[in-house]
Amino acid sequence: MVKLALLGGEPVRRKPFPKWPVFDEREVKALLSVLESGFWGVGGQKKREFEERFAAYQHAKYGVAVTSGTAALEISLRALGIGCGDEVILPAYTFMATAIAVLYVNAVPIFADIDPETYTIDPKSVESLISDKTRAIIPVHIGGRPADMDALLSIARREGIHIIEDACQAWGAEWRGRRVGAIGDIGAFSFQSSKNITSGEGGIIVTDDEDLYIKAWSLHNCGRLPNRAWYEHYLPGSNYRMTEFQAAILLAQMERFDEQTEKRIDNAKYLTEKLSKIDGIKPLKNDERVTRNPYHLYVFKVDPEAFEGVSKSVIARALQAEGIPVSVGYSKPLYKETYLEYFKRCPLSCQYYNRPIDYSKVTLPATEKACYHEGLWIPQFVLLGSREDMDDIVHAIEKIRENGEELKEASRRV
């Protein structure tokens, strides 16, 4: 009798995991309060209140709420004066927005490898890529796991370059007890629909630097300056302002965030304990300096050889058929993406840069292994489930591991 659901067997589970996003009457009341106030955009108080509350939550002095995490990264780069002819080092294992933000300010992304144990940017790789044109490093706190900020800050101080934290997946994440975002010069967060705090879209910039705050505020608000005339425009800004509706929703979302985070952490700890005992499965390494990981993603590695040599995509499809919403995550390094062709003329061939760059020659072994062979993701809303839900994940992995011949047959069919 066939056992794997991918071949028609009975799946481990048919019931859904917790629904996302989570909301209740608090969001409804918040939206109505904005609707009735008449201040749907400029002029209301919700955006300012959210900026202050979220910045304080992240242990930062200042916050600027914007339209997206991508916008937050781009404005952060502009506030630091990064542009034509500058290089910015970032990991190739991240969402395309990290690189796009660099390209949109006419700077050049230089791709670093990741630590194979944590999937965060490898400081040794960063050091090997420093040049006379390097202006900044963008560490990505992937899935909520902070990058090695000790090593990166040391490099940045020694080389006189900036750190922009891509914390778009890392609300409430802590490195040595300090929440991420303003550990470096400036940081960016996202509130897109899949995120642990969401308003559908949206983002925020945080920093402890008053000058950077004023520049970011001006750039997001048509070049105006705080407490100056409405039609005076000091910087080449645009309209990246968050709406009052989004800010109101986010204020409500923050009320339940800590409780949800503790639930995710507890379930992630349980999963790590269980999955570590399965041959061919390896959760990412925990670093004691990471004092809080909010788990936007639970990332683990598979060894295809322990699963009869099938690809990680087949393993993922087998788990999905069993009722487990696993993803293959990033399926290729950023330097393999076709959109880079669009920027061949500028900034990659910009006269201010004036040096050859050919992404087709880039090879980052740990990144390619994570993308092509190892890395699987479980999304954050799954971690809001019960202990029985976590057991179903474990049982599904054990099931496909124990039915290797069927898995090989499935590999030939899919």
N, C-alpha and C positions, 0 to 999 in steps of 0.2 A: 504494500500500500504506500502511495506517495505521501511523504511527510511535509516537505517544504511547501508553503503557501504559494511560492513563485511557480510551482509546477501543478498547482491545484489542490494542495493539501489544506487542512484546517489551520488558519492563522492562530498565533498565540493570543491575539486580542482583536476584538472588533469594536470595542467601545472607544470613544475619542479621548484624547488627553485634554487637559484644561483648555478652555477657549481663550483666545487672545484677540484684541485687548480686553482687559478687565476694567469695568466701569460700573458705577452705581449712581444713586441720586446726587452724590456730590458733584459729579461732572455735569449732570443735568442742571442743577442749581447754579453752578458756576457759569455755564453758557447762558442761562436765562438772565443772570445778573448783568452780563456784558450786553446782551441784546437790549435789555431795558434801560441800560445806562445811556445808550446813544453813542457811546465811544467804542466803535467796533475796530478802530485802528489807532491813529494818532490821537492823543489826548486822554486816554484812559490810564488807569493805575495798575492794571494786572500785569502788564509787561514789566514795568519797573519793579513791582513786588516780586515777580518770579526771578528777575535778574539778581536781586539782592539775596533772596532766599537760596537760590541754587548756588550762587557763588559762595555764600557762607557755608553751605553744606559741603562743598568741595574744598573747604579751607582756603578760599581765594578772596581777595579784597574786592575785585570788580567782575562784573558780568555784562555781556552785551548779547541779548537774545536776537537771533537772526532766522533766516528762512530755512536753513538746512545745515547739516554737518559739513557738506561740501563748501557752502558759502563761508562757514566759520573758518575752515582751513585757508581758503583763498584770502579772506580779509586778514587773517593772522599773518600770512606771508607779506601782504601789502603793508601792513602796519609796521613790520620789521624792515621795510624798504628793500625787500628781495625782488629781483626782476632780471632784466636782460643781462645775459652773460654769467649769471650766478648758478652754482650747482647746489642741489639739495639732496641729501642722502636719505633714502627711505627703504623699507623692506619691500621685496617683490611679492610677499605673501600678505596681501591686503586688498581691500576693495579699491576699484579703479579711481575713486574720488581722491584718494591720497595723492596719486600721481597727477591727475587732471588739474587739481588745484595749483600744483607747481607749474605745469605747462601753461595754464591760463594767465599766470603772471609773467610769462615769457622766461621762466627759469628752466633749468635742465634737471630732470630726475636722474639720480645715480642710484642704481638698485643694489642694495646690500643683501646678504644672505641672512637666514634666520638660525637661531639656536635650535638644533633638532630635538632638544628635550622640552622646549617651552613654546616654540613657534613664534617667539618674539625676536626682534632684530638682534643680530649677533654683534656685540661691540667690537670684536676682533675684525669682523668683516668691515665694519664702519671705519675703523682705523686705517685699514688698507686702502680705503677709497678717498681719504682726505687729499685735497689738492689746493692749489693757491686760489681756486675759484669757489671752494666750498664755503657757503654762508650759513647753512643750517642742517640740522638732523631732524627728521620726523620719526620718532619712535611710535609704533602703533601698539596700543594696549589691547592685543587681539582677544576677542571673546570676553573681555573683562580682566585679563591677566596682565598686570603691569610689566613693562619691559624693564631691563636692568638699568634703572635710573642712576645708580651709583657710578657705574662704569661710563655711562653716556654723559653724565654731568662732568665727570673728570676729563673726558675727551673734549667736551665743548669749552670748558674753562681753559684748558691748555692751548687749544687752537683758536680761541677767541671767536667762536661761532655760536649760533643760537640753537635752542631746542624748542620745537613746536610739538606739543603732545597731541597725537591723534587719539583722543579718548572717546571716540564716537561709539565705542562698545563698552565703556568703562565707568558708568555712573556709580559713584561711591567706592570705587576701587582704591585700595591703599597700598602705598609702598612705605614700609617702615612706619606705619601709623599716620602718614601724611596722604591725604586724598589727592589723586592725580589731577592734572590739568594745569596747575600753576606751580608744579615742582620745577618745570623748565621755565622759559620766558613767557609762554602763552600756550593755551590749549583749546581744543575744539571738541564739542560734544554734538551728538545727533539725537533727534526725537522722532525719527521716521517710524512708520507703523510697526515694524518688527521689534523695536527697541524696548528695553526694560521700563523706561518711562516714555510715553508716546503722546503726541498730539497729531498723529497722522504724518505730519512733516514738521520741520523746525530744527533749530540748533542753537548753540550758545558758545560764546568765547569767554574764557576766564583768564585772569592774569592778576599778579600782584603789582605790576608796573603801571603807575598812573599815566605816564606818557603813552604807553602802548594802548591803555584803555581809551584814552581820549582819541587817539588815531583810529582805533577800531570803531569806536562810537561814531566818529565822523564819516568813516568809509561806509558804514552800514546805513547812514542816514543822510544821503545826498550831499555829503561834504560839509554839513553843518557842524557847529561846535556846541557842546552843552552850555546852556544859559546865554547863548548869543542869538542874534536876529535870525528869523526863519529863512530869509532870502539872502543870507551871506553864506558862501560856499568856499571853504578853505582848502579842502582836499578833493581829489577827483572821485568822490563817492557815488554810490548808486543807492537804490532802495532795496535793502536787504532786511527790512524791519519785520519782526514777528508780529502777528496780529494779537489783539486782545483776547480773541476766542481761544487761540492756541495757548497763550499764557495761562488763561483761566483753567483749561483742562490740565495743564501740567502742574499747576498748584494743587489740584485735586489728586493727581497721580502721585505726587510726592508724599501725600499723607499715608499711603499704604506701601510705599517703596521699601522701607526698612524691613517690614514684616515679610514682604515677598522675597527680599534678598536673603534673609535668614533661612527661609524655606528652600531657596535654590542652593544655598551653601550646604545645608544639611543633606539634601538629596544628592548633591554632587559628591560629598564626602562618602556617602553610602555607595554610590555607583563606583567610585574609585576603588573602594575596598573590595567590592564584588568582582569588578572587571579585571582587576590586577591578578586574579586567580585563574583567568581563562587564557590558555595558551594561544598566542597569536594576537592578543589584545594588550595594549599598553597605554594607560592614561598619561597625559602630559605630566611632567615632573613638577612637584610643588616646591617653591622657593620660600624659605622661612621669612625672607624679607618682604614677601607679598603678604601683608597682614589682612587683606580683604580682597577677594575676587567675587564680584557680583554675578558672574556666570551669565553673560549674554549668550555664550555658547559653551556647551560641554564638549571639548575636543579630545578625541582619543585616536590612537594609531592602530592600524591593523597590519599584520604581516601576511600578505597574500599567500606565502608559502604554507602557512598554517591552515589556510582555507583552500587547499588543493590547487594553489597557483592561480585562482581566478582573480580578476581585477577588483579594485576597491569599489568600482561602480556597480559591479555585479553583487558584491557583498551588500552594498547600500540598497540595491533593488530588492534583494532577498529580505532584508530587514523591513523595508517599506511594505512588502507583501505580508509580512507577519504583523503589521499594524503599528510599526515603530517609525516615526517621522525622522529618519536619519537623512542627512545630506552629505554629498561628497565635498561640499565647501568650494573653495577656490580650485578650479580644475586646471588652471594654467598660471604660470608666473606672469606678473604684469608686463615684463619685457617681451612676452610673446603675444601681447594683444595687438590687434590690427589697427586700433585707433591711433597708435603712435605714428603711423604713416601720415596722418593728417598734419602732424607738427614737424615734418621733415624740413620744410623751408624755414619756419620760425617757430620755436626758438632753437631747434637743433642745428640749423645752419646759419644762425644769426651772426652778423659780423662782430657783435660784441662778445660772442662766445669764441668763435674762431678756433675751434679744435674739432678733430673728427670724433664722431660718436656713432657706433653701430650696435644697436641692441640685439641684432641677430647673432652677435658673437658673445653675448653675455651667457654665462653658465653658472648657476648657483645650485650646487648639489643638494643641500638640505631643503631648499625651497622646492626644487623639482621633485624630490622624493615625497614631500608633503602633498604637493598638488597631484602628482600622477599616481602615487602608489599607496600612501599611508593615511592621510588625514580624513577623518569622518567627524561630522558635527551632529550634535543633538541640540535643537533650539531651546531657548530659555523657558518658553511656556511649558514645556514638558517637565521641567524641574519644579513646577508648581503643583505637580501631581502628588499622589499618595505613595507610601512605601510600597504598596502592592503594584503601583504603576512602574516603579523603579525595578521591581522584581521581574515584571514582564519584559523590560528591556534586557535584563540579564538572561532571562530564559530564551528570548528570541536569538540572542547571539550564540548562546550555548547550542541551541537547536540547529542553526545553520552550520556551526562548527562541527557538530556530531554527524551531520548528514552530508559529508563531503562529496560523495558520488553524485548525489542529486544536485548539489551545487555546481559540480562540473557539467552536468547535463543541462542545467539552467543556463550556464555560461555559453553553451553552444547554441541555445535557442534565442537568447535575448540579444 
